[in-house]
């Protein structure tokens, strides 16, 4: 003997409620947020007086140290180390910038 199989029935109201819930979420663009900081991704990087590896060393930034960049020249970045106040150039080869993904 075959028995009946009971399946839940979805109503049209339930299906149409999902898009309304998504639309109710606040719409904000992450492109309006400030840029994320740069970070040292090697053991250490030297802060230099000029955008050259032969220029005078002014200080050192260590791995995971975060900082902001005020200008660029080729692969060199002019930074201010907020913990010490030292300003100078670091090679872009040894640092990276955090990124955020915008889904708007």
C-alpha positions as CSV (number, residue, x, y, z in Angstrom):
1,X,0.0,0.0,0.0
2,X,1.3,3.5,-0.9
3,X,1.2,6.2,1.7
4,X,0.9,9.9,1.1
5,X,4.0,12.0,1.6
6,X,3.4,15.3,3.3
7,X,5.5,18.2,2.0
8,X,5.4,21.8,3.4
9,X,3.7,24.2,1.1
10,X,5.3,27.6,0.7
11,X,2.9,30.5,0.4
12,X,3.4,33.4,-2.0
13,X,3.6,35.8,1.0
14,X,6.7,34.0,2.4
15,X,8.5,34.1,-0.9
16,X,7.8,37.7,-1.4
17,X,8.9,38.7,2.1
18,X,12.6,37.8,1.5
19,X,13.4,40.6,-1.0
20,X,11.7,43.2,1.3
21,X,14.0,42.1,4.2
22,X,17.1,42.6,2.0
23,X,15.9,46.0,0.8
24,X,15.4,47.1,4.4
25,X,19.1,46.8,5.1
26,X,20.9,50.2,5.3
27,X,22.5,51.0,2.0
28,X,26.0,52.4,2.4
29,X,28.9,52.5,0.0
30,X,32.3,51.5,1.4
31,X,33.9,53.7,-1.2
32,X,33.1,56.7,1.1
33,X,35.1,55.1,3.9
34,X,38.7,56.3,4.5
35,X,41.5,54.2,2.9
36,X,42.9,51.4,5.0
37,X,46.5,51.7,6.3
38,X,49.7,50.2,4.8
39,X,51.5,47.5,6.8
40,X,55.1,46.1,6.8
41,X,55.1,42.5,5.4
42,X,58.8,41.7,5.9
43,X,60.8,41.4,9.1
44,X,61.7,45.2,8.9
45,X,62.0,48.0,6.5
46,X,64.2,51.1,6.7
47,X,62.9,54.6,6.7
48,X,65.2,56.7,4.4
49,X,65.8,60.4,3.9
50,X,65.3,60.2,0.1
51,X,63.6,57.7,-2.2
52,X,66.8,55.7,-2.6
53,X,68.3,52.7,-0.9
54,X,71.6,54.5,-0.7
55,X,70.2,57.5,1.2
56,X,70.6,58.0,5.0
57,X,68.6,55.7,7.3
58,X,66.3,57.6,9.6
59,X,64.5,54.7,11.3
60,X,63.1,51.2,11.1
61,X,59.5,49.9,10.8
62,X,59.0,46.3,11.9
63,X,56.6,43.6,10.7
64,X,52.9,44.3,11.1
65,X,53.6,48.0,11.8
66,X,50.8,50.1,10.3
67,X,51.2,53.6,8.9
68,X,49.7,56.0,6.4
69,X,51.3,57.3,3.2
70,X,51.3,61.0,2.2
71,X,52.9,60.7,-1.3
72,X,54.5,58.3,-3.7
73,X,57.5,58.4,-6.0
74,X,57.9,55.4,-8.3
75,X,58.0,52.4,-5.9
76,X,58.8,54.6,-2.9
77,X,56.3,55.8,-0.3
78,X,56.7,58.9,1.9
79,X,55.4,58.1,5.4
80,X,55.1,59.4,8.9
81,X,55.7,56.9,11.7
82,X,53.1,58.0,14.2
83,X,54.7,56.2,17.1
84,X,58.0,58.0,16.7
85,X,57.2,61.0,14.5
86,X,59.9,60.0,12.0
87,X,59.1,61.1,8.4
88,X,60.8,59.6,5.4
89,X,60.7,57.2,2.5
90,X,60.2,53.4,2.5
91,X,60.4,51.0,-0.4
92,X,57.0,49.8,-1.6
93,X,58.5,46.3,-2.2
94,X,58.3,45.6,1.5
95,X,54.9,47.0,2.4
96,X,51.4,46.4,1.3
97,X,48.0,48.1,1.8
98,X,45.1,46.4,3.4
99,X,42.1,46.3,1.1
100,X,38.4,46.1,1.6
101,X,35.8,44.6,-0.7
102,X,32.8,46.7,-1.6
103,X,29.6,44.9,-2.4
104,X,27.5,47.7,-3.7
